[in-house]
Amino acid sequence: MPVPFRRTSKTRKAKRRTHQRAKKPTTIMCENCGKNIKSHTVCKHCGFYKGKQVIKSKDE
């Protein structure tokens, strides 16, 4: 079975793994309350989605 002739350096290993990282989720501002939320989800703070109230908040 073949064995690598030389050890893989830290730099070469890091260059190969540049794309293997966690990405930040895309966030948008809620139209109703202005908080940052993930896109395509209901706002946890006010319960609105696309300008319509979907979930009643605990404050009401």
N, CA, C and O atoms as a GROMACS GRO file, in nm:
protein
  240
    1MET      N    1   0.084  -0.117   0.000
    1MET     CA    2   0.000   0.000   0.000
    1MET      C    3   0.090   0.125   0.000
    1MET      O    4   0.182   0.133   0.081
    2PRO      N    5   0.063   0.220  -0.089
    2PRO     CA    6   0.149   0.338  -0.095
    2PRO      C    7   0.134   0.428   0.027
    2PRO      O    8   0.027   0.439   0.086
    3VAL      N    9   0.243   0.490   0.063
    3VAL     CA   10   0.248   0.579   0.178
    3VAL      C   11   0.293   0.716   0.129
    3VAL      O   12   0.379   0.723   0.041
    4PRO      N   13   0.238   0.826   0.182
    4PRO     CA   14   0.281   0.959   0.138
    4PRO      C   15   0.431   0.978   0.160
    4PRO      O   16   0.484   0.943   0.266
    5PHE      N   17   0.499   1.035   0.059
    5PHE     CA   18   0.644   1.055   0.066
    5PHE      C   19   0.679   1.161   0.170
    5PHE      O   20   0.774   1.145   0.247
    6ARG      N   21   0.600   1.270   0.172
    6ARG     CA   22   0.624   1.377   0.270
    6ARG      C   23   0.496   1.407   0.346
    6ARG      O   24   0.386   1.382   0.299
    7ARG      N   25   0.514   1.461   0.463
    7ARG     CA   26   0.402   1.501   0.547
    7ARG      C   27   0.332   1.623   0.487
    7ARG      O   28   0.398   1.711   0.431
    8THR      N   29   0.200   1.629   0.497
    8THR     CA   30   0.125   1.744   0.449
    8THR      C   31   0.145   1.860   0.547
    8THR      O   32   0.121   1.846   0.667
    9SER      N   33   0.188   1.974   0.495
    9SER     CA   34   0.217   2.089   0.582
    9SER      C   35   0.087   2.151   0.633
    9SER      O   36  -0.020   2.128   0.578
   10LYS      N   37   0.098   2.231   0.739
   10LYS     CA   38  -0.018   2.298   0.797
   10LYS      C   39  -0.081   2.395   0.698
   10LYS      O   40  -0.203   2.407   0.691
   11THR      N   41   0.004   2.464   0.622
   11THR     CA   42  -0.046   2.561   0.525
   11THR      C   43  -0.123   2.493   0.414
   11THR      O   44  -0.231   2.538   0.377
   12ARG      N   45  -0.070   2.385   0.361
   12ARG     CA   46  -0.138   2.313   0.252
   12ARG      C   47  -0.271   2.256   0.301
   12ARG      O   48  -0.370   2.258   0.228
   13LYS      N   49  -0.272   2.206   0.424
   13LYS     CA   50  -0.395   2.151   0.481
   13LYS      C   51  -0.499   2.262   0.500
   13LYS      O   52  -0.617   2.241   0.474
   14ALA      N   53  -0.454   2.380   0.546
   14ALA     CA   54  -0.544   2.492   0.568
   14ALA      C   55  -0.601   2.544   0.436
   14ALA      O   56  -0.718   2.582   0.430
   15LYS      N   57  -0.518   2.546   0.331
   15LYS     CA   58  -0.566   2.592   0.199
   15LYS      C   59  -0.674   2.498   0.146
   15LYS      O   60  -0.769   2.543   0.082
   16ARG      N   61  -0.659   2.371   0.170
   16ARG     CA   62  -0.757   2.274   0.122
   16ARG      C   63  -0.889   2.288   0.197
   16ARG      O   64  -0.996   2.261   0.142
   17ARG      N   65  -0.881   2.331   0.323
   17ARG     CA   66  -1.001   2.338   0.406
   17ARG      C   67  -1.062   2.477   0.416
   17ARG      O   68  -1.139   2.503   0.508
   18THR      N   69  -1.028   2.567   0.325
   18THR     CA   70  -1.078   2.705   0.336
   18THR      C   71  -1.229   2.714   0.323
   18THR      O   72  -1.290   2.805   0.379
   19HIS      N   73  -1.291   2.622   0.251
   19HIS     CA   74  -1.435   2.629   0.229
   19HIS      C   75  -1.514   2.554   0.335
   19HIS      O   76  -1.638   2.560   0.335
   20GLN      N   77  -1.447   2.484   0.425
   20GLN     CA   78  -1.515   2.408   0.529
   20GLN      C   79  -1.526   2.492   0.655
   20GLN      O   80  -1.451   2.474   0.750
   21ARG      N   81  -1.620   2.584   0.655
   21ARG     CA   82  -1.639   2.670   0.771
   21ARG      C   83  -1.787   2.698   0.788
   21ARG      O   84  -1.866   2.685   0.694
   22ALA      N   85  -1.823   2.736   0.907
   22ALA     CA   86  -1.963   2.769   0.935
   22ALA      C   87  -1.994   2.905   0.874
   22ALA      O   88  -1.913   2.998   0.885
   23LYS      N   89  -2.109   2.917   0.812
   23LYS     CA   90  -2.150   3.043   0.750
   23LYS      C   91  -2.254   3.111   0.838
   23LYS      O   92  -2.334   3.045   0.904
   24LYS      N   93  -2.253   3.243   0.838
   24LYS     CA   94  -2.350   3.319   0.914
   24LYS      C   95  -2.487   3.308   0.846
   24LYS      O   96  -2.494   3.314   0.723
   25PRO      N   97  -2.593   3.292   0.923
   25PRO     CA   98  -2.725   3.287   0.860
   25PRO      C   99  -2.764   3.425   0.808
   25PRO      O  100  -2.728   3.527   0.867
   26THR      N  101  -2.838   3.427   0.698
   26THR     CA  102  -2.884   3.552   0.640
   26THR      C  103  -2.996   3.608   0.727
   26THR      O  104  -3.094   3.539   0.755
   27THR      N  105  -2.980   3.732   0.770
   27THR     CA  106  -3.081   3.794   0.854
   27THR      C  107  -3.140   3.916   0.785
   27THR      O  108  -3.075   3.982   0.703
   28ILE      N  109  -3.265   3.945   0.821
   28ILE     CA  110  -3.334   4.064   0.770
   28ILE      C  111  -3.398   4.134   0.889
   28ILE      O  112  -3.404   4.078   0.999
   29MET      N  113  -3.445   4.255   0.868
   29MET     CA  114  -3.514   4.328   0.975
   29MET      C  115  -3.663   4.300   0.966
   29MET      O  116  -3.720   4.300   0.857
   30CYS      N  117  -3.725   4.276   1.079
   30CYS     CA  118  -3.869   4.253   1.085
   30CYS      C  119  -3.940   4.382   1.044
   30CYS      O  120  -3.903   4.491   1.088
   31GLU      N  121  -4.042   4.368   0.958
   31GLU     CA  122  -4.116   4.486   0.911
   31GLU      C  123  -4.196   4.551   1.023
   31GLU      O  124  -4.222   4.671   1.019
   32ASN      N  125  -4.236   4.472   1.122
   32ASN     CA  126  -4.323   4.524   1.228
   32ASN      C  127  -4.244   4.584   1.343
   32ASN      O  128  -4.267   4.700   1.380
   33CYS      N  129  -4.149   4.508   1.401
   33CYS     CA  130  -4.080   4.555   1.522
   33CYS      C  131  -3.936   4.600   1.498
   33CYS      O  132  -3.879   4.667   1.583
   34GLY      N  133  -3.876   4.565   1.382
   34GLY     CA  134  -3.742   4.610   1.351
   34GLY      C  135  -3.630   4.524   1.406
   34GLY      O  136  -3.513   4.562   1.395
   35LYS      N  137  -3.661   4.410   1.466
   35LYS     CA  138  -3.557   4.320   1.517
   35LYS      C  139  -3.496   4.240   1.402
   35LYS      O  140  -3.561   4.221   1.300
   36ASN      N  141  -3.372   4.194   1.418
   36ASN     CA  142  -3.308   4.109   1.319
   36ASN      C  143  -3.358   3.966   1.336
   36ASN      O  144  -3.352   3.910   1.446
   37ILE      N  145  -3.407   3.907   1.226
   37ILE     CA  146  -3.458   3.770   1.227
   37ILE      C  147  -3.403   3.697   1.105
   37ILE      O  148  -3.358   3.762   1.010
   38LYS      N  149  -3.405   3.564   1.106
   38LYS     CA  150  -3.369   3.487   0.989
   38LYS      C  151  -3.477   3.506   0.883
   38LYS      O  152  -3.595   3.519   0.916
   39SER      N  153  -3.437   3.508   0.756
   39SER     CA  154  -3.533   3.528   0.650
   39SER      C  155  -3.625   3.407   0.637
   39SER      O  156  -3.586   3.295   0.668
   40HIS      N  157  -3.746   3.430   0.592
   40HIS     CA  158  -3.849   3.328   0.570
   40HIS      C  159  -3.893   3.260   0.700
   40HIS      O  160  -3.930   3.143   0.698
   41THR      N  161  -3.889   3.331   0.813
   41THR     CA  162  -3.936   3.275   0.939
   41THR      C  163  -4.024   3.378   1.009
   41THR      O  164  -4.017   3.497   0.981
   42VAL      N  165  -4.106   3.330   1.100
   42VAL     CA  166  -4.192   3.417   1.180
   42VAL      C  167  -4.105   3.485   1.286
   42VAL      O  168  -4.016   3.423   1.343
   43CYS      N  169  -4.131   3.614   1.311
   43CYS     CA  170  -4.056   3.688   1.411
   43CYS      C  171  -4.093   3.635   1.549
   43CYS      O  172  -4.210   3.626   1.583
   44LYS      N  173  -3.992   3.600   1.629
   44LYS     CA  174  -4.016   3.547   1.763
   44LYS      C  175  -4.061   3.654   1.859
   44LYS      O  176  -4.124   3.624   1.961
   45HIS      N  177  -4.030   3.780   1.829
   45HIS     CA  178  -4.060   3.889   1.921
   45HIS      C  179  -4.205   3.938   1.908
   45HIS      O  180  -4.272   3.962   2.008
   46CYS      N  181  -4.252   3.952   1.783
   46CYS     CA  182  -4.387   4.008   1.765
   46CYS      C  183  -4.485   3.911   1.700
   46CYS      O  184  -4.606   3.934   1.707
   47GLY      N  185  -4.438   3.803   1.638
   47GLY     CA  186  -4.526   3.702   1.579
   47GLY      C  187  -4.574   3.737   1.439
   47GLY      O  188  -4.670   3.676   1.392
   48PHE      N  189  -4.511   3.832   1.371
   48PHE     CA  190  -4.553   3.870   1.237
   48PHE      C  191  -4.469   3.799   1.132
   48PHE      O  192  -4.351   3.770   1.155
   49TYR      N  193  -4.530   3.772   1.015
   49TYR     CA  194  -4.461   3.716   0.900
   49TYR      C  195  -4.519   3.780   0.775
   49TYR      O  196  -4.639   3.768   0.750
   50LYS      N  197  -4.436   3.847   0.698
   50LYS     CA  198  -4.477   3.918   0.575
   50LYS      C  199  -4.590   4.016   0.602
   50LYS      O  200  -4.684   4.025   0.522
   51GLY      N  201  -4.583   4.088   0.712
   51GLY     CA  202  -4.680   4.192   0.742
   51GLY      C  203  -4.810   4.143   0.803
   51GLY      O  204  -4.900   4.223   0.828
   52LYS      N  205  -4.823   4.014   0.828
   52LYS     CA  206  -4.945   3.958   0.887
   52LYS      C  207  -4.912   3.893   1.020
   52LYS      O  208  -4.806   3.832   1.034
   53GLN      N  209  -5.001   3.906   1.117
   53GLN     CA  210  -4.978   3.843   1.246
   53GLN      C  211  -5.015   3.695   1.238
   53GLN      O  212  -5.129   3.660   1.207
   54VAL      N  213  -4.918   3.611   1.265
   54VAL     CA  214  -4.937   3.467   1.255
   54VAL      C  215  -4.950   3.405   1.393
   54VAL      O  216  -5.031   3.315   1.414
   55ILE      N  217  -4.869   3.453   1.487
   55ILE     CA  218  -4.869   3.401   1.624
   55ILE      C  219  -4.900   3.516   1.720
   55ILE      O  220  -4.844   3.625   1.708
   56LYS      N  221  -4.989   3.489   1.814
   56LYS     CA  222  -5.019   3.590   1.913
   56LYS      C  223  -4.905   3.595   2.014
   56LYS      O  224  -4.861   3.492   2.064
   57SER      N  225  -4.857   3.714   2.043
   57SER     CA  226  -4.747   3.728   2.140
   57SER      C  227  -4.801   3.721   2.282
   57SER      O  228  -4.920   3.738   2.304
   58LYS      N  229  -4.711   3.696   2.378
   58LYS     CA  230  -4.751   3.684   2.517
   58LYS      C  231  -4.790   3.817   2.579
   58LYS      O  232  -4.862   3.821   2.678
   59ASP      N  233  -4.741   3.927   2.520
   59ASP     CA  234  -4.768   4.060   2.574
   59ASP      C  235  -4.914   4.100   2.557
   59ASP      O  236  -4.966   4.178   2.636
   60GLU      N  237  -4.980   4.049   2.455
   60GLU     CA  238  -5.118   4.089   2.426
   60GLU      C  239  -5.219   4.015   2.510
   60GLU      O  240  -5.339   4.038   2.497
   0.00000   0.00000   0.00000
